[in-house]
């Protein structure tokens, strides 16, 4: 009997190993199929160079979640240029004439998820966990309208800096005159347009402490677009405009780049939203950096290096951003500085600003002026 039991046990273990092998092979096949789908020809040429086009549809965009298992929409090589279309919030359901009551219903329709619509993911060949994704924003062209709203404070008392003081919801729509690069708030008040993507992300960090979709504990389950984190996501950093470069640590193979939550102007968001809009195109160059290691995203503009920190506690976000700034200054190669010198220089010359306060995780960014470095 013992011999038969042992035989059955061996057969059972063998069957389990075969099953696991078949399951792993099926997963690898599915992943390969996803990548092949992303290789569908979506490429044109400009000045003899390839430009990959990713139009925004219900199939190529997602509402409110970054899912690492989402089928890949586009495969590119490091250094390639992509032109990506984006949609309005809630899978393009907010359009001129949408009432605040309908906006509230849309907010409730996707529990836990952000209101944002993001296009992607884009798989970048060669990107591996531990690399840095360099994202150069080359061009942004908005669509024709934008909006701003606050949710009713009587229903959403924690969403917005002064939500209890504004019990009713409010929405306002704007025509975006891109020829003049302006929008009229009301007669006598004109807003200059300064578009930037509110959400620009790579694939999720499995160690992100954000809750996962449905409350599951799987570290590879979808993460809401609501909270900014080390993979960037909902940065809402208004310096991230045309001509700037974002550097983001990579956590998943292929990088998995997403973009959306388009803004056409934003101060420090107080009522929840800025001048929300959508892009006819945001043109980006995606470059895999094997020579960089980062813990948090950072931004380079024509005039500044910008270091970031995000945490539910604004004081902790400030500490993260300040530490990132000191690390940057002490490791830059233009003029050698030890950490004490970097600490002093930062205190004298840099400016730290509240990035956002309305997305659960609060943000601070510290701006290092390039002009202080006079040695060439």
Beta strands, then each sheet from edge to edge (+ up, - down):
strand 1: 43-46
strand 2: 49-54
strand 3: 61-63
strand 4: 65-66
strand 5: 74-77
strand 6: 81-84
strand 7: 117-125
strand 8: 132-142
strand 9: 145-150
strand 10: 170-175
strand 11: 182-186
strand 12: 189-192
strand 13: 196-201
strand 14: 223-224
strand 15: 232-233
strand 16: 245-249
strand 17: 255-265
strand 18: 275-276
strand 19: 279-289
strand 20: 298-300
strand 21: 304-311
strand 22: 351-356
strand 23: 362-369
sheet 1: 1+ 2- 6- 19+ 8- 16+ 20- 21+ 23- 22+
sheet 2: 3+ 7- 5-
sheet 3: 3+ 7- 17+ 13- 15+
sheet 4: 3+ 7- 17+ 18-
sheet 5: 4+ 14-
sheet 6: 9+ 10-
sheet 7: 11+ 12-
end
